[in-house]
């Protein structure tokens, strides 16, 4: 999640991405995303096992910022909000 291109980034894991993205967009989730207005879903990965998703989340969180930006831009160069593809 982000607030704008090259803006603040949030990495998380969920079993229901459409619901979770909607919660962030609606400001229902207290914490980091609400504080910084992170409402745009610009990157997502699907995993069959939650353990794999959690492991990937932890790896990405430990990355340098420029690596995260390259990951996003490799899949979504215009930083389009992907939420509309979920509903």
Residue frames relative to the residue before (quaternion, step in Angstrom):
aa qw qx qy qz dx dy dz
X 1.0000 0.0000 0.0000 0.0000 0.00 0.00 0.00
X 0.0095 0.7809 -0.6244 0.0146 3.53 -1.20 0.62
X 0.4615 -0.6564 0.5121 0.3063 3.53 -1.33 0.09
X 0.7877 -0.0635 0.0661 0.6092 3.59 1.19 -0.55
X 0.6847 -0.4425 0.3569 0.4560 3.56 -1.27 0.18
X 0.8428 0.0599 -0.1037 0.5247 3.55 -0.89 1.04
X 0.4455 0.7010 -0.4441 0.3359 3.58 1.20 0.43
X 0.7721 -0.2837 0.2622 0.5045 3.52 -1.26 -0.51
X 0.2036 -0.7965 0.5627 0.0864 3.57 -0.97 0.88
X 0.0929 -0.7611 0.6399 0.0512 3.53 -1.20 0.70
X 0.1190 -0.7726 0.6219 0.0473 3.55 -0.93 0.94
X 0.1210 0.7994 -0.5789 0.1056 3.57 -0.82 0.96
X 0.3111 -0.7241 0.5808 0.2037 3.53 -1.33 0.07
X 0.0578 0.7889 -0.6080 0.0683 3.56 -1.10 0.75
X 0.4294 -0.6744 0.5272 0.2878 3.55 -1.24 0.37
X 0.7593 0.2325 -0.1458 0.5900 3.60 1.29 -0.17
X 0.1933 -0.8470 0.4853 0.0985 3.55 0.21 1.30
X 0.6237 0.5381 -0.3574 0.4401 3.61 0.98 -0.69
X 0.6671 0.4903 -0.2959 0.4764 3.58 0.91 -0.90
X 0.6888 0.4933 -0.2886 0.4460 3.56 0.83 -0.99
X 0.6403 0.5052 -0.3290 0.4760 3.61 0.96 -0.79
X 0.6354 0.5227 -0.3295 0.4631 3.59 0.98 -0.80
X 0.6356 0.5276 -0.3289 0.4578 3.61 0.97 -0.83
X 0.6610 0.4880 -0.3098 0.4785 3.59 0.93 -0.83
X 0.6654 0.5121 -0.3013 0.4520 3.59 0.89 -0.93
X 0.7145 0.4514 -0.2447 0.4753 3.56 1.05 -0.77
X 0.4630 -0.6997 0.4330 0.3293 3.59 1.26 -0.11
X 0.3970 0.7459 -0.4521 0.2856 3.58 1.20 0.46
X 0.6818 0.4696 -0.2745 0.4892 3.57 1.22 -0.45
X 0.3204 -0.7455 0.5555 0.1815 3.56 -0.59 1.16
X 0.6203 0.5703 -0.3996 0.3610 3.57 -1.10 0.56
X 0.8703 -0.1591 0.1070 0.4536 3.48 -1.34 -0.53
X 0.7108 0.4673 -0.2894 0.4388 3.60 0.70 -1.02
X 0.6618 0.4881 -0.3126 0.4755 3.58 0.99 -0.75
X 0.6408 0.5493 -0.3198 0.4307 3.58 0.94 -0.92
X 0.7890 0.3117 -0.1511 0.5074 3.59 0.95 -0.87
X 0.4794 -0.7112 0.4161 0.3019 3.60 1.24 0.21
X 0.2959 0.7684 -0.5119 0.2447 3.57 1.00 0.81
X 0.1043 0.8391 -0.5154 0.1390 3.55 -0.16 1.31
X 0.6560 0.5124 -0.3051 0.4626 3.58 1.26 -0.16
X 0.2533 -0.7406 0.6075 0.1349 3.53 -0.81 1.07
X 0.0229 -0.8449 0.5338 -0.0247 3.59 -0.43 1.17
X 0.7880 0.1057 -0.0765 0.6017 3.59 1.26 -0.14
X 0.0895 0.7784 -0.6180 0.0646 3.55 -1.10 0.74
X 0.1325 -0.7459 0.6473 0.0845 3.50 -1.27 0.58
X 0.2575 -0.7381 0.5999 0.1704 3.55 -1.15 0.65
X 0.0579 -0.7760 0.6280 0.0105 3.55 -1.08 0.83
X 0.5095 -0.6588 0.4669 0.2973 3.55 -1.05 0.76
X 0.7894 0.2446 -0.1163 0.5508 3.58 0.98 -0.83
X 0.5247 -0.6527 0.4478 0.3133 3.57 -0.90 0.91
X 0.6015 0.5682 -0.3582 0.4325 3.59 1.07 -0.67
X 0.6475 0.5036 -0.3125 0.4790 3.58 1.05 -0.76
X 0.6424 0.5242 -0.3187 0.4593 3.58 1.00 -0.80
X 0.6599 0.5020 -0.3036 0.4694 3.58 0.94 -0.87
X 0.6370 0.5226 -0.3211 0.4669 3.57 0.97 -0.83
X 0.6631 0.4947 -0.2991 0.4755 3.60 0.93 -0.90
X 0.6193 0.5427 -0.3396 0.4545 3.60 0.97 -0.83
X 0.6793 0.4915 -0.2933 0.4594 3.59 0.83 -0.94
X 0.6365 0.5208 -0.3292 0.4639 3.58 1.01 -0.77
X 0.6838 0.4820 -0.2963 0.4607 3.59 0.82 -0.97
X 0.6297 0.5428 -0.3389 0.4404 3.60 0.97 -0.77
X 0.6919 0.4757 -0.2790 0.4660 3.59 1.10 -0.63
X 0.5180 0.6650 -0.4023 0.3573 3.59 1.27 -0.22
X 0.5579 -0.5393 0.5059 0.3767 3.51 -1.37 0.29
X 0.6501 -0.5469 0.3681 0.3778 3.53 -1.17 0.64
X 0.6736 0.5070 -0.3214 0.4313 3.61 0.82 -0.91
X 0.6055 0.5355 -0.3652 0.4618 3.62 1.09 -0.53
X 0.6399 0.5163 -0.3212 0.4699 3.58 1.01 -0.80
X 0.6450 0.5170 -0.3194 0.4634 3.57 0.98 -0.86
X 0.6489 0.5093 -0.3149 0.4695 3.60 0.98 -0.81
X 0.6202 0.5386 -0.3377 0.4595 3.59 1.03 -0.75
X 0.6655 0.4937 -0.2946 0.4760 3.58 0.89 -0.95
X 0.7283 0.4538 -0.2591 0.4434 3.57 0.71 -1.06
X 0.5754 0.5778 -0.3794 0.4372 3.59 1.18 -0.40
X 0.7584 0.3415 -0.1790 0.5255 3.60 1.10 -0.68
X 0.8028 0.1363 -0.0111 0.5803 3.56 1.10 -0.72
X 0.0960 -0.8661 0.4875 0.0548 3.62 0.55 1.14
X 0.7002 0.4415 -0.2745 0.4893 3.61 1.13 -0.51
X 0.3651 -0.7424 0.4728 0.3034 3.59 1.33 -0.09
X 0.1545 0.7977 -0.5590 0.1653 3.59 0.95 0.88
X 0.4774 -0.6286 0.5260 0.3165 3.55 -1.19 0.60
X 0.2719 -0.8098 0.5066 0.1171 3.57 -0.51 1.22
X 0.3965 0.7348 -0.4746 0.2787 3.58 1.24 -0.08
X 0.6546 0.5372 -0.3214 0.4238 3.58 0.92 -0.87
X 0.6313 0.5202 -0.3435 0.4613 3.62 1.17 -0.38
X 0.6368 0.5478 -0.3174 0.4400 3.60 1.26 -0.29
X 0.7362 0.4306 -0.2261 0.4706 3.57 1.11 -0.65
